[in-house]
Amino acid sequence: MNTLEEIMAYNREFVEKKDYTPYKTDKFPDKKMVVISCMDTRLVELLPKAMNISNGDVKIIKTAGAIVNHPFGSVMRSVLVAIHALGAKEVFVVGHEDCGMSTIDPDTFISSMKDNGVPEETFQTLENVGIKVNDWVKGFSNVQESVYESVKLIKNHPLIPANIPVTGMVIHPETGELSVVNDGYEAVSEK
């Protein structure tokens, strides 16, 4: 049985038994929060528990490294939808120690892409249209600085209301301990 078949078999039973009932909620976040966090597997259940959030409480956006690197990309659009259409009133960017993005070497990563079948011509085409793949896939060396840069991009976005706190945090992926990089409540008056 392949992964899709396993998922579908489980899902049929899940729906038949009505195991979905404890998760019923609506599309509006009860705690009026947006959380941008890393896609790291260690954070799937740990992050919500460490932040005291449950199903229905928040909008969670997962990216590699909890990085927001484009003011008009899909991550920023999701933040804006959460605020302007779904009632979120604050944003948290939560990076983590021991993040895989802190070890990404662009040359090695691109070699891996080529090993996985992406043709050399694709990289040449991207370069010719102004996309520097090496810069695009580059990670970071300091998680606190990376979180701060994402917070700064969100906070200074022209479509983010001045009264929206944007807080940066780092979580330890084993213990769940949170540390504050910047307090969005203090920074909110600086905009």
PETA-V60933 format. One record per run of one state. SS is the DSSP state (2 for helix, 1 for strand, 0 for the rest). FROM is the first residue (numbers start at 1). TO is the last residue. Records with the same first field share a line. If there is no record, write none. Layout:
# PETA-V60933
SS = FROM-TO ; FROM-TO
This chain:
# PETA-V60933
0 = 1-2 ; 17-20 ; 24-32 ; 39-42 ; 51-57 ; 67-73 ; 85-89 ; 97-99 ; 103-105 ; 116-119 ; 129-132 ; 138-142 ; 156-164 ; 172-177 ; 183-183 ; 191-191
2 = 3-16 ; 21-23 ; 43-50 ; 64-66 ; 74-84 ; 100-102 ; 106-115 ; 120-128 ; 133-137 ; 143-155 ; 184-190
1 = 33-38 ; 58-63 ; 90-96 ; 165-171 ; 178-182
